[in-house]
Amino acid sequence: MHRIWKSFRALYFASLLMLIGSGLLSTYLGLRLAADKTDSIWVGALMAANYFGLVLGGKLGHRLIARVGHIRAYVTCAGVVTAAVLGHGLIDWLPAWIVLRAIVGLGMMCQYMVIESWLNEQADASQRGLVFSGYMIASYLGLVLGQLVLVLHPALGLELLMLVALCFALCLVPVAVTRKIHPAPMHPAPLEPRFFIKRVPQSLTTTLVSGLVIGAFYGLAPLYASRLGLSTQQVGLFMGCCILAGLVVQWPLGWLSDRHDRARLIRGCAFLLVLAALPLALMPSVPLELLFPMGFVVSLLQFSLYPLAVAFSNDHVEGEHRVSLTAILLVTFGIGACLGPLVAGLLMRQLGAHMLFAFVSSCAFILVWRIRPDAVTKLYQVEDAPLHHVAMPDNMTSSPLVAALDPRVDEQIVHDQMQNQPEPSKAPVESSAEPVDEALR
């Protein structure tokens, strides 16, 4: 593992800085609007715009990378994101903030695509699992550190926006100064929605609900905590605690997922999430000593849904479709993440802040109702399923290219799929023959 960290430290550090900035920006905007007594629907709209930009970036990022190359695309997007972040401090008009938030999401998705395609090309096939784990740890750690910045600097002034911009400006340095030749561009993976709706409907349902819940959480949890009377430092600690739960749950979740029926695990997690979120939904005011442990438990469960949906769907989709599967799962997640903050924000405006967790509990109940383990026919189950569970990011901190880092995806299958796309002028991604020690520095 030490060799992996040493070889890919530049990309991991760039990811860390990106996520520190992204995590801090989301919470800062929520708290800033809460301090200004802004309607919760605007807070939800800002987060919805961010996810809309991420989904849009998944389509446009390929074109930009193909036109100017990975390094120039990354530097360009980092510059645009930095400018958009600073724009929040220059313009005090909420519709403009929504546009800027979408630009931030779009630019970040392109940055994810550059980093993940680079990791894919430089990682040896036998090390993909470890490389991906390092990437996931750097991403989660960045999100947590972004929240802890509020503990050290609770004032909601422009200094925090400047710090976010600083993170996005510095994250381009490790990529811009590399001496390595950038990897070959990948073609967009076809979405094939009809194929996957027929093949893995329950996984898509779980992914959509997960998007609803996670989008609402990232967008409105800071507002919820603020309306409970928590200080800025306490909101930062609360958000950091909840996001940390998303990292902590991944490895025990993988152990359970490899040993038990995944459809039953999804339904079981959803049922427990209904029960865990219900007290917070029924209590307009929650003591601090209860809020943190209850929020941690809710986060453990809500951050389990997307990884389980990914693992469950991979059991029923052949290897040549798995890059496309990741793309459709992320688009489905993004649709849910756009709608979740808007619906939850409307409920919070009408009925109070605690409606955030009423929304979470209701979404989880939909999964308890819709997920039917007995309805899984196993007609399309791949050989030797269930496949080994791979801990996946459970928010939009990745692109469709992350599927190439999944060790369950055979490199030659991915190569053949990319080669058969209708744009022969773009070279497909091929696994690098260089050893891991010669990776990007």
Disulfide bonds with the S-S distance in Angstrom:
none
